[in-house]
Amino acid sequence: MDLRTYFPSDFLKPFVNKYMIIESEHEVKNHVLPDTSVVMAFRLSGNISYREKEVNNNLPNSVVTGLRKTSRQIVYTKNQRFICGPLREKGIGKRPGGWFG
């Protein structure tokens, strides 16, 4: 599994803390710990699922996830690639000039 971390441009800094591109050539299982950030993720190729109560649940092409009390097992299929970014707290409400003009 290859994980690369990038920092946002000046335009995105008020909204995104960082973003990560995650790629795997082989199936990989990973445990994600609870966090206080809202995260946006976009699947670029392959399939990603999370395991809950012995069942794999496929994630859609794009997803926004938030606060959790427990860890989650993520299963990345062979040849998958996705990008995700934890959003900054209060960042969603900040946009110079407003959201619609």
N, C-alpha and C positions, 0 to 999 in steps of 0.2 A: 504494500500500500504506500502510495506516495502522497504526502501532504505538503502543500506549499501555501505559505501565508503571505498576503500582500496588504499594504496599507492603502486606504482610499485617496482619491484625488481631493484637492481642496473643496470642490463642489460637494462631494459625498461625505466629507469628514463630520459635518453636523449630524448625520444620520447613521453612518456605519462605522463601527469600531475598527474592524478589519474584515477581510474576506479570505476564504480558504478555498483552494481547489484540491479536491481529493480524488485520486485515481487508483484503481487496483487492477492488476492483471489476473489475479486469482480471487476466488471467493474469500471474503474476510468477514469475521464477526468481531464486533467492537462494542464495548459498554460505554455509554455516554452518561456522565454524571449530571445530576440536577444543576441548574444554573438559574440566575435571575434575569437573564437576557432573553429578549424575543429574537428569534433567529429566522431569517428567510433562506430558503434553499431551492435550487433549481437543478433538476436532474438533466444532464446533457447526453448521457448514454448509459446503457445497462439498466439494472433494476436495483432498487434499494427497498428494504423492508425493515420493519421493527417487529420484534418478537414479544408477544404478550399472551400470557396464559397458554403457553405451548402452541400458539398459532402465529404464523408469519403474516403480517399485514403489509401489503404493498403500499408504498408511498406514491402519491401522484407526481407529475412532472415538476410541479412547483408547490411549495408548502411553507406556511408560517407556523412556527411552533413557539410555545412560551414556557411559562413556569411549570415545573414538575416537582413532585415531592420524592420521587424515586428514580433510580437509574433506569436506563432503557438499553436493551440489546439491539444493535443495528446490524443488519446483514447486507453486505455489499456483494453483488454478484460479480462474476468474472467480467473483465473489461468494462467496468462502470466508471463514470466520471460525473462529478457534480460540483457545484459551487455553492458555498453557504457563507452567510455573514451575520454575525450578531449585531443587532441594531443598538444604537446608543439610547440610554434612558433619556426620555424627554425629546429625543431627536425627531420623532415623527411629527410633533407639533411645530417644529422649526422649519420654515422655508421662506427665504427672502422673497418678498413680493407676494406671498400667499400661494396657495396650491393651485388656484384656477385663474391666475392672471397677474 
